[in-house]
Amino acid sequence: MKAILLIALILCFANCSLETIGLRHKLSQIIQEHQSSLQEKQMSGGWIKQPLDEFEQQNNNIIKSTQDAIEDKFNLSQDGYQYEKLLQVTSQVVAGINYKVLVQYEKEDAKRIFEVQQFVVPWNPSANSITKVEEIISQNQ
């Protein structure tokens, strides 16, 4: 957005009419595209879905604490379940970041899906906490 305004200011100060060089329409189109992309992004305080590949590469500590919280509550390894995959991650910016992490565990003939919510304060890791650990789905295959 700053770049768009800078371009508009430069053109105006150079006595170039946006109308005559055909940039007015292009500038309007860029602004509309930017505004519509903002509407698709996170609203203040809202939950937004995170790209899984990117999240897995950058947030091993959150995934590990999710697995630890599930193991602590449900003792899945004793029942033969193993972590299978990350299904979905959503985040909410507050006075830190809330994460909802959905993960799947499997053994031969069954799968279980869990939701773990975490509060993470990047500038103060001692404030991080698990706020919810819940089984969402349990089914035999």
N, C-alpha and C positions, 0 to 999 in steps of 0.2 A: 504494500500500500504506500509506503514511504517513497519507493522508487517511482510509482505512478505520479504521485504529487510532485516529486522533483522534476520529472520529465515535463509535466504540465507547466510548472513555474519557469523552467528554462525556455520552453517554447514561447510562453507569454512575454517574458522579458526580452526575447530576441525579436519581438514584433512580428512573429510568425503567427498567422491565423491558423488555429487548429482546423478550421473549416476548410481553408483553401488547400492544405496539404493532406487532407483526408484522414487526419489522425483523430478527429473528434469522435467518429464512430468507433474506431479501434479502441480508443481510451475508454469509452463508455462500455464497450464489450468486455474489456479487461476488468473493469470495476464490477460489472455484473457477475462475471465468473468468480471473482474473488469473494464477493458477498455470498454467492450461492455455496461456495466451498466452505465459508465460515458457518453457514447454517447446518452443514453436514457434520461439522466438528462439535466437540464438546461444548455444551452450554455450561455456564457457571454452576457448579454444584451437581451437574448431571453425570450419569454413568456413560462411559464410552468404551466400545469394544476395542481391544488391542490386537494388532497383528501377531499371530502366534509365533511365527518364525523369528521375528524381531524380538519378541518378549523372551523367548527361550534363550537367545543368544546373549541378552543383556541383563537378565534377572535370575541367574542361577540361585542366588540366595533366597529369593521369594519362593521359587519352585521347591527348593530343599526344605525350607521351613514349612511349606504346605504338606510335603510328604511326611515330615517329622510329626506334625500335628495330627495327621490322619493315623499314623502308626501308633502314636501315644494313646489316642482315644479308642481305636478299633483293633489294634494288634493284628493287622492283616498278614504280616509275614508268618505268624504262627499258623494261620489258616491256609497258607500256600498261595496267597495273592501276591502279585507283583505289579509295580507301577507300569502301566502300559503307555499312556499318553496324556498330554495336556489337551483339553477339549475347548476351553474358552477362558479368556481373561477379560474382565472389565475393570475400569479404574474410575475413581471419583476424586477430584482434587478438593481437599478441605484444608485444614491446618496441617497438612501432610498429604498422604495419598492412601485412600482405601482401595484395596484390591479384592475382587471376587474371582477366585480361581476354581475352575471345574476340572477335575482330573478323573481318569479312568484307571481302575485296577482290574486285573484279570487273573484267573487260573483256568485250568483245562475247560471246564464246562460252565463257567459263570463269570459275570462281570459286575462290578460295582462302581457307581459314579458318586463322587463327593464334591461338596462345595466348601471351600475354606475362605473366610474373609480375614483379611489382615489390614492393620493400620500401620503404615510405614512413614517414618519421618526421616528423610534422607540426611538432614543436617544434625539429627540426634538419634542415632540407632538404638540407644537405650530406651527410647520411648516406643519402639516398635512392639506391636502385640498382635496375637491371634485373637480375633473377636468372635469367630464362629467356626465350628467344624461340624458338618452335617452330611449324612448320607442321603443322596437324592434318589438314586435308583439302585436296586439290587435285583438281578435276574439271572436265571440259569439259561444257558444257550441251548 
